[in-house]
């Protein structure tokens, strides 16, 4: 009886918590030199920038940390991010995670963060 009561309570709490949350709505739009943008998961974006220097906007309806992977095209990824410049509240949170990825925190107010990324080997 106690096991059923605990299991029922846990299920009820999970249901209540799950029912209150809204789905994350992540939006990304090209600004300059971006061929395409793919949102691959609720917090992950692939950006295709054939010139190695591009600008794009990202926004979200909830506060999240988003990871962006940079590509030249479907067959070639950025070799080394030289710099990521972010205008807006998210600016100080941008962190390069490797040769072709960076992360940043979005505030969740649907105001776009304006981003410029440069590949060192462009």
C-alpha positions as CSV (number, residue, x, y, z in Angstrom):
1,X,0.0,0.0,0.0
2,X,2.8,2.4,0.9
3,X,4.6,1.7,-2.4
4,X,1.5,2.5,-4.4
5,X,0.9,5.7,-2.4
6,X,4.5,6.9,-3.1
7,X,4.3,5.9,-6.8
8,X,1.0,7.8,-7.1
9,X,2.5,10.8,-5.4
10,X,5.6,10.9,-7.6
11,X,3.4,10.5,-10.7
12,X,1.1,13.3,-9.6
13,X,4.0,15.7,-9.0
14,X,5.6,14.8,-12.4
15,X,2.2,15.4,-14.1
16,X,1.7,18.7,-12.3
17,X,5.2,19.9,-13.2
18,X,5.0,18.7,-16.8
19,X,1.6,20.3,-17.3
20,X,2.7,23.7,-16.2
21,X,5.7,24.1,-18.5
22,X,5.3,25.6,-22.0
23,X,7.3,24.2,-24.9
24,X,10.5,26.1,-25.7
25,X,10.1,28.0,-28.9
26,X,13.5,28.7,-30.3
27,X,13.7,31.0,-33.4
28,X,16.7,31.8,-35.6
29,X,16.8,33.9,-38.7
30,X,19.6,34.7,-41.2
31,X,20.8,38.3,-41.4
32,X,23.9,38.3,-43.6
33,X,25.9,35.5,-45.5
34,X,23.8,32.7,-44.0
35,X,22.6,30.1,-46.4
36,X,20.3,28.2,-44.0
37,X,19.6,27.7,-40.3
38,X,18.4,24.4,-38.9
39,X,17.0,24.1,-35.4
40,X,18.0,20.5,-34.6
41,X,16.7,20.3,-31.0
42,X,15.1,22.6,-28.4
43,X,18.5,24.1,-27.6
44,X,20.6,23.3,-30.6
45,X,21.0,25.1,-33.9
46,X,23.1,24.5,-37.0
47,X,24.1,27.6,-39.0
48,X,25.4,27.3,-42.6
49,X,27.7,30.2,-43.5
50,X,29.5,29.7,-46.9
51,X,31.8,32.8,-46.5
52,X,33.1,32.1,-43.0
53,X,31.7,35.5,-41.8
54,X,28.0,35.8,-41.1
55,X,25.3,37.4,-39.0
56,X,22.1,35.9,-37.6
57,X,19.5,36.4,-34.9
58,X,18.4,33.9,-32.2
59,X,15.5,34.3,-29.7
60,X,13.5,32.1,-27.3
61,X,10.3,32.3,-25.3
62,X,12.1,30.7,-22.3
63,X,15.4,31.3,-20.6
64,X,17.7,28.6,-22.1
65,X,21.3,27.9,-23.0
66,X,21.6,27.3,-26.7
67,X,24.4,25.6,-28.6
68,X,25.2,26.7,-32.1
69,X,27.3,24.6,-34.6
70,X,28.8,26.5,-37.5
71,X,29.1,25.0,-41.0
72,X,30.4,26.2,-44.4
73,X,28.0,23.7,-46.1
74,X,26.7,20.2,-45.6
75,X,30.1,18.7,-46.1
76,X,32.4,21.2,-44.3
77,X,32.3,22.6,-40.8
78,X,34.1,25.7,-39.5
79,X,37.7,24.8,-38.7
80,X,38.3,27.3,-36.0
81,X,35.9,30.0,-34.7
82,X,38.0,33.3,-34.5
83,X,35.3,35.2,-32.7
84,X,31.6,35.4,-31.7
85,X,30.1,38.8,-31.2
86,X,26.7,39.0,-29.5
87,X,24.6,42.2,-29.2
88,X,22.1,42.2,-26.4
89,X,21.7,40.7,-22.9
90,X,23.2,37.4,-24.1
91,X,26.5,39.0,-25.1
92,X,28.5,38.2,-21.9
93,X,27.3,34.6,-21.9
94,X,28.7,33.6,-25.2
95,X,31.4,30.9,-24.9
96,X,33.3,29.1,-27.7
97,X,33.1,25.4,-27.0
98,X,35.5,24.1,-29.7
99,X,36.5,24.7,-33.3
100,X,33.0,25.0,-34.6
101,X,30.6,25.4,-31.7
102,X,29.6,28.0,-29.2
103,X,26.9,28.4,-26.5
104,X,25.1,31.3,-25.1
105,X,22.2,32.0,-22.7
106,X,19.0,33.4,-24.0
107,X,16.8,35.5,-21.7
108,X,13.5,34.1,-22.8
109,X,11.8,37.4,-23.6
110,X,11.6,36.7,-27.4
111,X,14.0,39.6,-28.1
112,X,16.6,38.5,-30.6
113,X,20.2,38.3,-29.8
114,X,22.2,39.6,-32.8
115,X,25.2,37.4,-33.5
116,X,28.2,37.6,-35.8
117,X,30.6,34.7,-36.1
118,X,33.9,34.6,-37.9
119,X,36.0,31.6,-38.9
120,X,39.7,32.1,-38.5
121,X,40.5,30.1,-41.7
122,X,37.9,31.9,-44.0
